[in-house]
């Protein structure tokens, strides 16, 4: 009996290890996914540069309870629960405060700070969910106004207004994620009054749940969880005024969205079967130290050429995608080692660096781009700017570092196709598993082949038909002559 139990335990351990490895949770985030969704090795695009702790700054006593960060105009704004920190992108402290001067001239302490957003002119907004309001400060750190509860219509009066994340567009409209409001993002007019719900999510359910709810008794249904729309978790806005939003959803197609003025998701995805959703292979078996379940994005940021980075709180990793939703690189991971995270809450671009706010470790983690990462980002940037000749050079440079970079094969193939070399593009597009552009290249090759051989073949067919007719005519005349003879 003991032997049987030992064998069963060993088998369970092996299965857990397999699931642990399949999850990609091997202590390294240097991997990508191939066209079949299999993890393949990849060099690091970004490497850890430095960790900043409170002890590294004379002006800062602690970095406790960091909640959000925003990099803008060469500065970094960090919102902690009870303080605000402003520093340069070289991490020189400019301003630290635990309170502010109110509109009445008195001092008020920060309380429950959450999301922070900075405008182009330097004004910044801080969410205070426990006080149901948003604070608007000038670039000189002076309070301009307090945006209290905006009088939202269509919501249960018992639901408290708790703003947690905010972005402001060029027109001054405010887009707010309010905790517990599943109707969508709260859109406010420039004066702070309620406009409407934006980017409304539909209720998610499956047929299995529908069946069980249809046969369950009223008592059983009352004990079941409610069907609620998915909840937004974070926002950012790109240079074109479109809003990126991360969503707490079990649907891969809704992990991250790009919303237009109507609140419609216009996120571009080349392959409808592979949405930006973090890890493709996930561990469903509980094992020591291995996170389970799908990736869950809690933060997003986008740069000037369409690359957006999403922070996965499930496995403490950062996933980067290009404007077509193609995975570029993965960095970070759970752990206490250098370059890993214990409790990341936000991620931001710092020009060609990346910053991650780790609330649990009370640290600011900075990552520098590698030569491989620079070639990769330059390829994406030049392709975004329609400089295809330069893009091909950078794609080939990135490919020299990483032969598993399928996106590079696709990028080179697309450039060759645009330059008219459809036949040469076929090989690269096939290696990149770019079915869409492979079909286009194949069509061009087929049309060129038909154009090259159509006239000679047509002439040959006409000549052949004419020859056959002549032969048939001559044969008939010969038969007639023989009959007469």
Secondary structure, DSSP 8 states (H G I E B T S, - for coil): -HHHHHHHHHHHHHHHHHHHHHTT-SS---EEE-TTS-EEE---SEEEEEEE-GGG-TT-S--TTEEEEEEETTEEEEEETTEEEEEETT--EEEEESEEE-TTS-EEE--SEEEEEE-TTS-EEEEEGGGTEEEEE-TTS-EEEEE-----SSS-TTS---EEEEEE-TT--EEEEETT-TT-EEEE-TTS-EEEEES---B---HHHHHHHHHS-HHHHHHS----B-EEEEEEE-TTS-EEEEEE-S-GGGSEEEE-TTS-B----SSTT--S-S-SS---S-BTTB--S---EEEEEE-TTS-EEEEETTTTEEEEE-TT--EEEEEE-BSSSTT-BSSEEEEEEETTEEEEEETTTTEEEEEEE-HHHHHHHHHHHHHHTT-HHHHHHHHHHHHHH-TT-HHHHHHHHHHHHHTT-HHHHHHHHHHTT-HHHHHHHHHHHHHHHHHHHHHHHHHHHHHHHHHHHHHHHHHHHHHHHHHH-
